[in-house]
Amino acid sequence: MSWDPAQYLRYGSERLRPALDLLARIPASRPAHAIDLGCGAGNVTSLLAARWPEADILGLDGSEAMLASAREAAPGCRFARADIAAFVPDRPPDVLFSNAALQWLPDHRRLLPRLFSFLAPGGFLAAQMPAMDGAPFRRLQQEIAKAGPWASALAGVGRVLPVLEPAEYWDILEPRAAALELWETIYLHALTGPDAVLQWAMGTSLRPYLDALSEPARGEFREAYRAALRPHYPPRPDGTTLFPFRRLFLLATAPP
């Protein structure tokens, strides 16, 4: 899947808020090694470096375009192109941090225990994932993909997201963890600009659909999605669009 750092950062402050909230909950004082899984454009990696300036911080991402931006955003950190599902750290990290990345990966019942097993004693696995499967924002992407003349080209693109219910993550991690916290937050983002929710989607979840199409079908699909979104996310009189966004957080501590 292609990534556009500029489009992703169009609403950068709104996307950053969950990362800040998660980072504030991690009680690590002086970790020696931290890894940012799915570091994207590096804006979150720079926060890790500011929080733990003495730590060796490694950012991982599958997009070379995102990594190029990340190297500029956090020049004091290391970065590598890698598949999170296959990555094996060269030494146990004290913190594994992931902001809005693990939802792109399948089979969380295997993935989460695998990641957790890499931690150093007393280390932390901290992750945040969008939990928007039933929201119009995500549901309409799949419905439009199946209904239009592009259906054959998009067959299999609108896969079911692997984000589980909170209790399922509890069952996966609680037997392994010395401590485990799970919580959900609904952020009411006040977005500005025309077709704001479409612009948000074009930075993340809409990209697989757009990548699978060429013009003019790509533009036609985008316009169909734009029209379907409007009744659900209408702009207010001042032009602001309110966008409720549910996110799932987990913080698991490895045994000492």
N, C-alpha and C positions, 0 to 999 in steps of 0.2 A: 504494500500500500504506500502511495506517495504521501508526503507530508509537506506542508507549507508553513514554515515558522511564523511568517508575518500574519497569515490568516489565523493560526492557532492563538497568537498573542493579541488578536484584535480586542478580545475581552480578557486581557491578561490579569488584571487585578481581581476579577471575579473568579477566574480559574485558580488563582494563587491562594485565595482565602482558605479553602479546605486544607491545603498543604501547611499553611501557617498554623491552623488549629491542630492538625495532627502532630506537627513538630513540637508544639508547646506541651503536648502530653507525654513526650518521651523523657523518662527521668535520667537518661545517661548523662553523666557529668563530663567525663573526659575520655570518650571512646578513641581507640587508636586507629580504627579502620571502619569506615562507613561506605555503603554502596547505595547509590540512587538507581533503582531499577526502573527503566523507562524514563530516563532523565529529560527527554524531549529537548526543548530549547535551552535548558540549563538554568532557567530562572529559579527553580527549586534547589538545584545543586548549589547555587551560590548562597542560598539560605542555610544549607547544611554547613557550608564552609564558614559562614559568619557565626553560626551557633557553636561550632567545634573547630576553631582555627588551627589547633594542633593536630587534628586528625588527618590521616591519609584518606581522601575521598575520591571514589571512583564512580563515574557516571556511565551507565550502559544504555544504549538505545539501538534500535535496528535501522534507523534512518540516518544516512550520511548528511542530509540537509539539516536535520535537527542537531546532529553532533557538531556541525560547523558553527551553528549559532551558539551551542552550549560552550564551546571552547572560548568564544569571545565573552560570554556572560560570566563564566567562572574560570578565569585563566589560571588560577592556582590549583585547580583540580585536574585529575586524570580522566580521560574518556576513552571508551572503546565501543566498537560496533559489535553487538552480540545479541543472540536470541535468548531472552530471559529463561525460556523453558529448557534450554540446553546448557546454559551457563553454569560453570563450576568455579567458585572463587579459588584463588591460589592460596588463600589463608582464611581462617574463620573471621568474618566481620563481626564487629560489636553492634552494628546497626545495619539492618536491611530496611531501606525506606522505599516506598513506592506510592507515587501520587498519580492516580487515574491511569494506570497502565495494565494492571493484572486482568482487567475485564476483557482485554483483547486476547487472552490466552485461555485455552480449553482445559477441562478436567481439573478443577480446583481441588478435588479430593486427593489428587496426587501432587499437584503443584505446591499447595501450601505446606504439607509435611516435608516435601523436598527442600523448599526454601528455608523452612524453620530448622532443618537438620544442619544447615551450614553455619549457624550462629556459634560464636564463641560462648563459653559458659557465662550466663547472666546477660547475654545479648538480647537485642530487641528486634522483632519483626513488626514493622509499622506500615500499614497499607490503607489506602483510601480508594474506593471504587464508586463510580456512578451506579445508582440503582434506579434506572429510569425505564425498565423494560416495558411497563404498562402505560407510560405517559404518551400523550399524542406525539410529542417530539420524536420518539423512537418508533412507536407503533405505526405511524403514518409512512415512515420510510419503507417498512416491509410491505404494507398494503399497496402502496403505489408501485413498488417494484414488481409485484405480482400481477397488477391490473393493466399495465400499459403495454404498448407495442414493444417495449424493451424487456418484457418478461423473460424471454429465452436467454438474453444476454446477461440478465441478473440472476438467473437461477443459481441458488446456492450462496449468493452474496449476502443476503439478509439472514445470516445464521442467528440462531437463538443465543443470546448472550449467556455466558457461563456463570454470571453472578448468582450466588446462592442466597438463601434466606439466612438471617443472622444466626438462628439456632443451628443451622447446618455447619456454619463456620465454628461455632462453639463445640459441636461434637467432633469436628476434625482436629482442633487445636488444644482443647482443654485437657485431654489425657496426656499431652506431651509437654504442656507449658507449666512453668512455676507460677505464672499469673497470666490472666487473660482479661482484656476489656474489649467489649463490642458496643458500638453506639451508632445511631443514625442521626443525621441532621438534614433538614430541608432548608436550603438557602433560597431566599426570594431575591433573585438577581434583578436589578433595575437596569435593563439594557437600553442603550440609546442607538439611534440610527435606524434607517429604513430596513424592514424585514430582518430585525435583529436576531430572532431565533434561527432563521435560515443561515445567517452569517455565522452564528455560533456553530451550527451543525456542519457547515462547510469546513470548519477547522478540525473536526473530529469524526463523528459517526457517519456523516454523509460521504466521506471521502471514498470508501470502498465502492459505493454505487457509482460515483462520478468517474472513478478510475476505470471501471469496467465498460464505460460507454465512450463513444466518440461523437463528435458533433455531426448532425444536429440533435441526436438523441439525448446527449448529455444536457444540453440547454433545455430541451423539452421536459426531461425528467425533473430538472431543478425547478422549472416553472410550475409543474404540477404539484410538487412538494410545497413550494411557496404558497400557492393558492389554498392547499389543504391546511396549512398551518394557521393562516390568518384568523379563522373563527376561534381558534383555541388560544391564541396569544395576540389579542388585538392591542394595538398601540393606544395609550391613554391620550387625553387631549393635549398634554405637553410633549407628546412624542415618545415617552418612556414606555417600554414593554416590560411587564413583570413576568419573570420566567422562574417558576418554582423548580428547584433541582434537588433531588434526594440523593444523598451519598451515604455509603456504608463505610465505617471505620473499624479497624481492628488493631490492637496492640498486644502482642504476645511476647512474654519474657521467657527466655531459655532457663533451664535449671542451672544452678551455680556449679 
